[in-house]
Amino acid sequence: MQNKNFISYEYKTKTVKNRDRSKTMDLYEAFGWEAVEVTPSVADNCVVTLRRDRKIEHKQELTRLEKKAEEERAALDALERSKTLGASIFAYIFGVFSVLVLGGGMSIVMNSSGEVQNMVAGVILGVVGIVLCCLTYPIYSKITLKKTKQVASAIDAGEEALANILEQGNDLLEHKEI
């Protein structure tokens, strides 16, 4: 009878955005996981199937570092989303208000019954609405740029912390002391 080298694996699946697939695979490879399969999913997502030897050395410490890295990645994702969240909320509210002003001007013009003063007021209100609509995107861009500058240092610090955690995990895999 031949003696085979049998390896028992543990498996994990993660559903991620396609744009984050390589980041996810890099994160988990630093803790002994290897990508077995990447399957497309709905709405620009994919399912990454990972496996790792159940008897890997330093498993408890690797798992602890893995959780820490996942938390750091989630914090970085939240910071990335925060760059546009406030600006998006503003743009939606301001855009709706602008369209209501434009619509109000149109309504006044259509219901003016030939009265010149109502027609002029409606046209002026409509032009103001159009100007407000045109201002929405530049204001959105300005708010986004300001927020990006505010969180840039926190994102850099978080990425550095994540890189350090990944290096610690990789060092454990190579049996180095951390």
C-alpha positions, 0 to 999 in steps of 0.5 A: 500500500502506498503512503499518500500525503493527505492534507485536510483543508478548511474552506471559506467563501467570500462574496466581494465586488469584482474590483476588490477581488485581488485585494481580498485574495492578497489579504487572505493569502497572507494568512495561509489561505489559497484561492481555489475558485473565483465564481461570478455572482450577481450585480458585479460581485464574485464569490472567492473560495479559499482553502487552507491546511487545517494543521497549519502552524500558528493557526490561532495567531494567524486567525487573530491577525486575519480578524484584525486585518478584516476589521482594518479593511472594513474601516478602510472601506468605510472611509472610502465610502465617506468621501462621497456619502455626504456629497451624494446626499447633498446632491440628491436633496439640492438636485430635487430642490432645483428641479422643483424650482424649475417645475414651479417656473414651468407651472407658473408660465403654463397657468399664466393665462396670457398675463405677462407679469406671471409669464416673466416671473415663471421664466425667471423662476425656471431659469433660476431652477436651471442654474441651480441644476447646473450648480449641483455637480460642481458643488458635489465635486467640491464637497467630495474633494474637501472630504477626500483631503480630510480622510486621506491621512486616515486612509494612508494610516489605515493602509499602513496598519493593514500592510503591517498586519499582512506582513506579520501574517506572512512572517508567521507562515515563514516561521519567523518571529514577529 
